[in-house]
Amino acid sequence: MNIDANTSAIVRDGTSEQSDELLQDILQALRQVVPLSLSVTDPRSDNEEWQDEWGVLIGVTGDMYGRVVILGEGEVFGRLGESMFGMALEGDMLHSFVGELANMVTGQAATLVSGRGYRIDITPPTVITGKMHIFGLRNVVRMSVAFERAGELQFIISRDTEGKV
């Protein structure tokens, strides 16, 4: 998938190039971390509320500020974990895996971003279970990522122009 350079849903202040690079790096990181084929819907600007069974939030700070939120059903996270570790994950192991998956993906994306000269860091993951509403995210882009034999996760990237996460 190629993200069009005109897709500037995250940032509307003229720095869409960084946003597009961050999206590309998250997708590249997913391909490196998860051993399943994946397909991606075109990223879109999205200001609606979200509800899912599982979620994880990681802050991005440095030359880019914002948040990466991954949402999905527990069964999808479980199948991803099983594809990566060869065993079913349930209970505390599944909870831990959700946070670790977000760490691996955003950490790898941060490494890719920093390779282009940006100073970037991520915060520890916050794992959320149960139905939730997410408020307060600004300059949002959302993309659905479908993993072969596992299901679909939603990736929501919120981008602030300045400040700390």
Summary of the structure (lengths in Angstrom):
residues: 165
radius of gyration: 14.9
end to end distance: 29.2
largest distance: 45.5
contacts: 525
relative contact order: 0.27
helix: 33%
strand: 28%
